Amino acid sequence: MIRVVEILHPGAWKGAADQATLDYDARHRRRIVITADHGTQCLLDLPQAALLRHGDGLRLEDGRIIEVLARDEPLLEVRAKDATALLRLAWHLGNRHLTAQIEADRILIRRDAVIAHMLEGLGARVWDVTAPFDPEGGAYGGAHHAHDDHDDHDGGRNPGHVHDH
C-alpha cells in the first residue's frame, strides 16, 4: 500500500489528486488506512499521533497529494450575549477538558445533552448543528500536527490532553 510521507499545511501544496473527507476522530491518528473519496487508498503511519486539519495535504510516496477535508458531524453551537460571556463559557468547557472549536462569536463542541443543559444553565444559547469540526489542537500537543502520548481517562474527548498525576 502506498504510504503518506509528509503532511503539508494548507497553502504549502496545490493540485490534489483526491480528497479524503474525515471526521475529527479519523483526523487525529497515528496509524490509519485512509480511503479517499474517489477510492485512493494510503497508509498514514507516524511515530506519534497527528491532528490532520481541514485543508492539509497528504503527500504520498509517488508525489500525489490527497487533500484532507473535515466531515460534517453532529455538534452543539454555543453562543452568548457578549464576548465576555462567551469567554466564560469557553472557560467552563476547558475546565471539563472538552475539545472545542473556538470562533469569534460561537463555540462548537461535540453534541452532548448533559453539557448542553449545563451551558444553558450558565446563560448560553445552544443549538444542535451539523458542521465540519476542526477544534483547537490543545496546549499539550506542541506544534500544529504533533501530539504527545496521552492517557484516555477523559473518554477520548480531548485526545491531545495530558495530565501530570
Secondary structure, 3 states (H helix, E strand, C coil): CCEEEEEECCCCCCCCCEEEEECHHHHEEEEEEEECCCCCEEEEEEEEEEECCCCCEEEECCCCEEEEEECEEEEEEEECCCHHHHHHHHHHHHHCCCCEEECCCCEEEECCHHHHHHHHHCCCEEEEEEEECCCCCCHHHCCCCCCCCCCCCCCCCCCCCCCCC
